[in-house]
């Protein structure tokens, strides 16, 4: 599933082409993704409207308009966006096309159709989230994601630390890949109980999660199987992975073997020698 760096990569690639452009029409080639798709609703609400900004919040893309309604897009497991000319033939699994007034189309491809594309109500002011995203915690690069914040929140939590940092109510956008890599850099086992964190561990988690995420953004994300940027390129952060997907291989720092366990239905990779 695309995580924060992949969605940030998509946003950065699309924004120069669509911000300030006016939508002509929507065309849907499937009745639903995760929810039903209502072409009449989208055309009535947004045709003739200008996209003022494309924003990322957690793993969501937000198409902002000077109106009370915005569009929320989530890539699901296999979703991707691209910009193309109107005359270009539609590819297999391209389920949405948004025709713009610059004679280009924004197209959404999703083989597994687990993505979201829906209308949401805009926030009352620029400092708040839309109601649909009000459950989210701070962004990893926000000042509010601080040592004191993480320390205070962790005191009452008995869940494993990996589950804690992957909870979007704690901090948003850190998925399975980057949680595993962050914990390796911190020397923290994914099995350690959250309330066992020391205060300095909280600062290390913040610093290393930011470092891992920024490196992944700079690399265009991580392509394990499906992820592609809007220009068709793959992310190459997989070349920097220390533990994720490396079960049975030697640790890059010691003589131990990388292990894989399952936590909350997800694979966790770690070094039993380096991470305690």
C-alpha positions as CSV (number, residue, x, y, z in Angstrom):
1,X,0.0,0.0,0.0
2,X,1.4,3.5,-0.9
3,X,2.5,5.2,2.3
4,X,3.4,8.9,3.0
5,X,6.5,9.1,0.7
6,X,4.7,7.5,-2.2
7,X,1.6,9.8,-1.9
8,X,3.9,12.9,-1.5
9,X,5.7,11.8,-4.7
10,X,2.4,11.6,-6.5
11,X,1.3,15.0,-5.2
12,X,4.6,16.7,-6.2
13,X,4.4,15.3,-9.7
14,X,0.8,16.2,-10.3
15,X,0.5,19.6,-8.7
16,X,2.3,21.6,-11.4
17,X,0.0,20.2,-14.1
18,X,-3.4,20.5,-12.4
19,X,-3.2,23.4,-9.9
20,X,-5.0,26.4,-11.4
21,X,-6.7,24.3,-14.1
22,X,-10.4,24.1,-14.5
23,X,-12.3,20.7,-14.6
24,X,-14.4,20.1,-17.7
25,X,-15.9,16.8,-16.9
26,X,-15.5,13.4,-15.1
27,X,-15.8,10.0,-16.7
28,X,-16.0,6.8,-14.6
29,X,-15.5,3.4,-16.2
30,X,-16.4,1.3,-13.2
31,X,-19.4,1.6,-10.9
32,X,-17.4,1.7,-7.7
33,X,-14.0,1.6,-6.1
34,X,-14.2,1.2,-2.3
35,X,-17.4,3.3,-2.5
36,X,-19.8,3.9,-5.4
37,X,-18.8,6.4,-8.0
38,X,-21.5,8.9,-8.9
39,X,-20.6,10.6,-12.2
40,X,-23.7,12.9,-12.0
41,X,-22.7,14.1,-8.6
42,X,-19.1,14.9,-9.5
43,X,-20.0,16.6,-12.7
44,X,-22.7,18.7,-11.0
45,X,-20.4,19.7,-8.1
46,X,-17.0,20.3,-9.8
47,X,-17.4,20.8,-13.6
48,X,-16.3,24.4,-14.3
49,X,-14.5,24.6,-11.0
50,X,-10.8,25.5,-10.7
51,X,-8.5,23.2,-8.7
52,X,-6.8,25.7,-6.4
53,X,-4.4,23.2,-4.7
54,X,-3.4,19.6,-4.5
55,X,-2.6,18.7,-0.9
56,X,-1.4,15.6,0.9
57,X,-2.7,14.7,4.4
58,X,-1.5,11.4,5.7
59,X,-1.9,8.9,2.8
60,X,-4.7,11.0,1.2
61,X,-4.7,13.4,-1.7
62,X,-7.0,16.4,-1.4
63,X,-8.2,18.3,-4.5
64,X,-9.0,21.7,-3.1
65,X,-11.5,24.2,-4.6
66,X,-12.8,27.6,-3.7
67,X,-15.9,26.0,-2.5
68,X,-17.5,24.0,0.3
69,X,-16.7,20.7,-1.4
70,X,-13.4,19.0,-2.1
71,X,-12.3,15.7,-3.5
72,X,-10.5,13.1,-1.5
73,X,-8.4,10.4,-3.2
74,X,-6.8,7.4,-1.5
75,X,-4.7,5.1,-3.6
76,X,-5.7,1.9,-1.8
77,X,-3.3,-1.0,-2.5
78,X,-2.6,-0.5,-6.2
79,X,-3.8,2.9,-7.2
80,X,-1.9,5.4,-9.4
81,X,-2.6,8.7,-11.1
82,X,-1.1,10.1,-14.4
83,X,-1.5,13.0,-16.7
84,X,-2.0,12.4,-20.4
85,X,-3.4,13.9,-23.6
86,X,-7.1,13.5,-24.4
87,X,-6.3,11.5,-27.5
88,X,-4.2,8.9,-25.6
89,X,-5.8,5.4,-25.5
90,X,-7.2,4.5,-22.1
91,X,-5.1,1.8,-20.4
92,X,-6.5,-1.4,-18.7
93,X,-7.7,-0.7,-15.1
94,X,-8.0,3.0,-15.7
95,X,-11.3,3.6,-14.0
96,X,-11.5,7.4,-13.7
97,X,-10.6,10.3,-16.1
98,X,-10.9,13.9,-15.2
99,X,-10.9,16.2,-18.3
100,X,-9.2,19.5,-17.8
101,X,-9.5,22.7,-19.8
102,X,-5.9,22.5,-20.9
103,X,-6.8,19.6,-23.2
104,X,-5.2,17.0,-20.8
105,X,-6.8,14.3,-18.7
106,X,-6.0,13.1,-15.2
107,X,-6.4,9.4,-15.1
108,X,-6.7,7.0,-12.2
109,X,-5.6,3.3,-12.5
110,X,-6.4,0.7,-9.8
111,X,-6.3,-3.0,-10.7
112,X,-7.6,-4.1,-7.3
113,X,-10.1,-1.2,-6.9
114,X,-9.4,-0.6,-3.2
115,X,-8.9,3.1,-3.6
116,X,-11.2,5.9,-2.6
117,X,-12.5,8.8,-4.7
118,X,-15.2,10.8,-3.0
119,X,-16.6,14.2,-2.2
120,X,-15.9,15.7,1.2
121,X,-16.9,18.9,3.0
122,X,-14.2,21.5,3.1
123,X,-12.9,22.6,6.6
124,X,-14.1,25.8,8.1
125,X,-10.6,27.3,8.0
126,X,-7.1,26.4,6.7
127,X,-5.8,25.4,10.1
128,X,-8.2,22.5,10.5
129,X,-8.8,19.2,8.8
130,X,-11.9,18.3,6.8
131,X,-14.3,16.3,9.1
132,X,-13.6,13.2,7.1
133,X,-9.9,13.3,8.3
134,X,-10.5,14.6,11.8
135,X,-9.3,11.3,13.4
136,X,-5.8,11.8,12.1
137,X,-2.8,12.6,14.4
138,X,0.0,15.1,13.5
139,X,2.1,14.8,10.4
140,X,5.6,13.4,11.0
141,X,7.2,16.7,10.0
142,X,4.9,18.9,12.1
143,X,6.2,20.7,15.2
144,X,3.3,19.2,17.1
145,X,4.9,15.7,16.6
146,X,7.3,16.3,19.5
147,X,9.2,14.4,22.1
148,X,6.7,15.6,24.8
149,X,3.7,14.7,22.7
150,X,5.0,11.1,22.0
151,X,6.1,10.6,25.6
152,X,2.8,11.7,27.1
153,X,0.8,9.6,24.6
154,X,2.9,6.5,25.2
155,X,2.6,6.3,29.0
156,X,-0.8,4.5,28.9
157,X,-0.2,2.3,25.9
158,X,0.5,-1.4,26.2
159,X,0.4,-2.2,22.5
160,X,3.7,-3.1,20.7
161,X,5.6,0.0,19.6
162,X,5.3,-0.8,15.9
163,X,1.5,-0.9,16.2
164,X,1.7,2.4,18.1
165,X,3.6,4.4,15.5
166,X,1.6,2.9,12.7
167,X,-1.7,4.1,14.3
168,X,-2.7,7.2,12.3
169,X,-4.1,8.7,15.5
170,X,-0.6,8.7,16.9
171,X,1.2,10.1,13.8
172,X,-0.2,9.8,10.3
173,X,1.4,8.3,7.2
174,X,3.9,5.9,8.7
175,X,3.1,2.5,7.2
176,X,4.6,-0.9,7.4
177,X,7.8,-0.4,5.4
178,X,8.8,2.8,7.1
179,X,7.8,1.7,10.6
180,X,10.2,-1.3,10.3
181,X,13.0,0.8,8.9
182,X,12.5,3.5,11.6
183,X,12.6,1.0,14.5
184,X,15.8,-0.6,13.0
185,X,17.6,2.7,13.0
186,X,16.4,3.4,16.6
187,X,17.5,0.0,17.8
188,X,14.0,-0.7,19.1
189,X,12.4,-4.1,18.8
190,X,8.9,-4.0,17.2
191,X,7.8,-6.2,20.1
192,X,8.7,-3.8,22.8
193,X,5.7,-2.5,24.7
194,X,5.0,1.2,24.0
195,X,4.9,2.2,27.7
196,X,8.4,0.8,28.1
197,X,9.8,3.6,25.9
198,X,12.3,5.9,27.5
199,X,12.0,9.6,26.9
200,X,15.1,9.6,24.8
201,X,13.6,6.8,22.7
202,X,10.7,9.1,21.8
203,X,13.1,11.7,20.5
204,X,15.0,9.0,18.5
205,X,11.7,7.8,17.0
206,X,10.8,11.3,15.8
207,X,14.3,12.0,14.4
208,X,14.7,8.6,12.6
209,X,11.1,8.5,11.3
210,X,11.6,11.9,9.7
211,X,15.0,10.9,8.3
212,X,13.6,7.7,6.8
213,X,10.6,9.4,5.4
214,X,12.6,12.2,3.9
215,X,15.1,9.8,2.3
216,X,12.2,7.9,0.8
217,X,10.6,11.0,-0.6
218,X,13.9,12.0,-2.1
219,X,14.0,8.5,-3.7
220,X,10.5,8.8,-5.2
221,X,9.1,6.3,-2.7
222,X,9.5,2.5,-2.5
223,X,8.4,0.2,-5.3
224,X,8.0,-3.3,-4.0
225,X,5.4,-4.5,-6.6
226,X,2.9,-2.0,-7.9
227,X,3.8,1.6,-7.1
228,X,4.5,4.0,-10.0
229,X,4.9,7.8,-10.0
230,X,2.7,9.7,-12.5
231,X,5.5,9.6,-15.1
232,X,5.6,5.8,-14.8
233,X,8.9,5.8,-12.9
234,X,9.5,3.5,-9.9
235,X,10.6,4.6,-6.4
236,X,14.1,3.3,-5.5
237,X,14.1,3.6,-1.7
238,X,14.0,-0.2,-1.8
239,X,17.8,-0.1,-2.4
240,X,18.2,1.5,1.0
241,X,16.0,-1.0,3.0
242,X,17.9,-2.4,6.0
243,X,15.3,-4.9,7.3
244,X,12.0,-4.7,5.4
245,X,11.6,-7.7,3.0
246,X,15.0,-9.2,4.1
247,X,13.9,-12.2,6.1
248,X,16.7,-14.7,6.4
249,X,19.4,-12.3,5.2
250,X,22.4,-11.0,7.2
251,X,21.9,-7.8,9.2
252,X,23.8,-4.9,7.7
253,X,25.2,-4.0,11.2
254,X,25.8,-7.3,13.0
255,X,26.1,-11.1,12.4
256,X,22.5,-11.9,13.2
257,X,19.8,-12.9,10.7
258,X,16.8,-10.7,9.9
259,X,13.6,-12.2,11.3
260,X,10.0,-11.8,10.2
261,X,7.0,-11.9,12.5
262,X,3.3,-11.0,12.1
263,X,1.8,-8.2,14.1
264,X,-1.8,-7.1,13.7
265,X,-1.9,-9.0,10.4
266,X,1.2,-7.3,9.0
267,X,4.7,-8.5,8.5
268,X,7.4,-7.0,10.8
269,X,11.1,-7.3,9.9
270,X,13.8,-6.7,12.5
271,X,17.2,-7.7,13.7
272,X,17.2,-9.6,17.1
273,X,20.8,-8.5,17.7
274,X,20.5,-4.8,17.0
275,X,16.9,-4.2,18.2
276,X,15.9,-4.6,21.8
